[in-house]
Amino acid sequence: MSRLARLVSVALLVCSVSFAGTANPGSVSASKQAPPDKRLEKLSRLLKEQNSSWAYGQLSAIASQKASGVVGARAALALGYFDYDREHYAQAASWLAIARRDSLLADYVLFWSAKNDMALDRNGDALRELLQLRHDYPHSIITDQALESLARAAMAAKRPADAVAALEAYPLTSDRPALLFLRGSARELAGQPSEAAADYQSLDLRFPTAEEAREARTQLGFLRSNPAVKIPPLMLDQRLAHADALFSAKVWDEARAEYAGILPELSGAPRERAQLRVLACGLSLGAAPSEVAVLEISDPDVNAERFLTLAEYYRGQQREADLTAAVESAVSRAPSSPWAARSLFLAGNFYWTQLDRDRAAAYFKRLEEQFPAAPESDAAQWRVAWTAALKHQDDASGLLQEHLRRFPGSPYTADALYWLGRLAEEAGNSPLARSYYEKLAERYPENYFTGHASARLRVLGSGAKEDPDVLAMIPPPADPPPLDGAAPRVAADLQARAAALQSIAFDASASLELRAAYDATHEPRLLLAAAEASVAAGNCGAAFSLVRQIYPQLESQPFSGVPPDVWRTAYALPFESLIRRWAAKRGLDPMLVAGLIRQESAFEPQARSVSDAIGLMQLLPTTARRLAKEGKIRYSRAQLTNPEYNIRLGTAYLADLLKQFGSVEAALAGYNAGEERVVSWKAGQNYGEEPEFVESIPFTETRQYVQIVTRNADIYHRLYGAPHESATAPARPGGPARSAR
């Protein structure tokens, strides 16, 4: 936010927030003052979001006045947390002592008092407060966090038995990896090594990919080296399941060790699979495929997995002949094995990404004919149908209709409806085309292809329809849940606590209370309230997930059939002023930028991807450095988590891509997959319209990305105003029909 915007925001709050004898005396009459809790919320948000010293002073005056009652206690809690977060622990302790007057939020006061005492190295006091919290508020929503802190405080205070007792008393400890690990640690310190080993072992078996599991395995190794510690041996099936879990999670080094350790106890197919997976882990860690290639396996299903393992390796090495030979071996040795199905899909994908659609379609066709129930069969049949449509083959319409019949409601249903409409148009059958387009618009109102179908309907004009029976196969969307009426009384206490927390901008905690209210009642309006609190807390990703629980198929609902609050929560727009400002400077549609950020990072400034993309617009440091140099801006990797810096560079990148490729869809594909790939996908192709290019993108992630971002932009336009006209704003769908080729 710019300095001017901050000053305006502060000025508005100065005008709207006034307490007798504190600021702006006489500027606002008592009759026009907001209710105390609303004034408290405005000040708390100003303190939280802008680190305002003025708001701190106002809240201090309220908290220091005994007559302010519960409002003063809550102001003190807001101040106490603020000072704790900035490591002003002595001052935080003073405010938290005042906050104890609030009985409704007493567990939160105890929790933050304990955290503050731990920071001051007063672990005994912290433990006392946390034990009181567990005794007085056994059903507190922050129980898990409190128990984590309790265990740490108890161990720091050299009272591990208190941690063990508290964690043993909590019935969900065994279901929480963090708590289970802490109980093991406390038991070690309390002189209970065998019990500690049992906790570590349980954690490793039940949650092998959890963050705490690796440390638990390390601790378990230390304990096993102690002959005095009695650790009961695991059953063979437990050890095998554990190795399988590590292998599925791609924890290659530890999975290899697990399989190698149990090999002597295995026989038959399980032994052969373990042998294979020891070598497969080695392949993933950089070994050559020679040992896998010569491994002798008698079980046909395991042998099919071996050939799939080789095919995956050869694909990564671009060894086409070896890949296809391995795939054919898998299919011939075990023609009904799921590994054979996956091998066919792998081969199809290899050629699909090279735009060799004929050879890809041949493998996909074999897959969907030999394995009609395989998880990949819908995608395989779709690619056969799309290849036929792209090439204008005579059987194209029949294959698209077959997809709708065999896989009703598949991810490709909207695509099939659009291309059936286009084929009908090209065949001169306008009534049939209208039927497909109208069904698409009715069933998938926010889909990428729906806008193009609407444009085609405008070209066709009104007229007769010819409804084919295949349209009846498409399942309707789920009915929207009711969001009106009063919430159940059982949720009243939790709602009251949530409201109290929101009054001091403790939005994340308010969301937890509201989620608990939903769990107790299953009332969707409570989940919506939790989502709204998550947006206020700056956690849009959580909000989007919560709305998706209410509306699993939100974009399949008519826009007018969903309450505006739902849309604005599911498509919240933080950093709006920054987005609009930098989009305008780059000649971009700001809602396109918003739609991209929603998909890239869910508006989380600290977001980081596995490929090291950073910030709101997920910029790779190498790309950001180049953009900074071109824009004559000082490059700083640390600044990539700064919203303005990130948007400034990200919009420059998107504008460059739009200039390079000339269409929004191609620019978005380049943003997701890289410019070089888009160039290769377009080279030598003659796409009749932009949707053909989008449908032909060979990477599923990129194809979906383009469709989702453009859909997001359309929804943002509806919610936050008409599109800003610019040379690079998304062109509305339309244009001539495809030329026959």
PyMOL commands that set and color helices and strands:
alter all, ss='L'
color gray80, all
select helices_A, chain A and resi 3-16+30-32+36-50+53-64+66-85+89-99+106-119+123-136+143-156+160-169+173-175+177-189+193-206+211-224+236-248+252-265+268-284+290-294+300-316+320-333+338-353+357-370+377-390+396-406+413-426+430-443+448-460+469-473+489-502+507-521+524-536+540-550+554-556+559-561+564-570+576-586+590-601+621-630+638-641+643-661+664-673+675-682+690-696+700-720
alter helices_A, ss='H'
color red, helices_A
deselect
rebuild
show_as cartoon
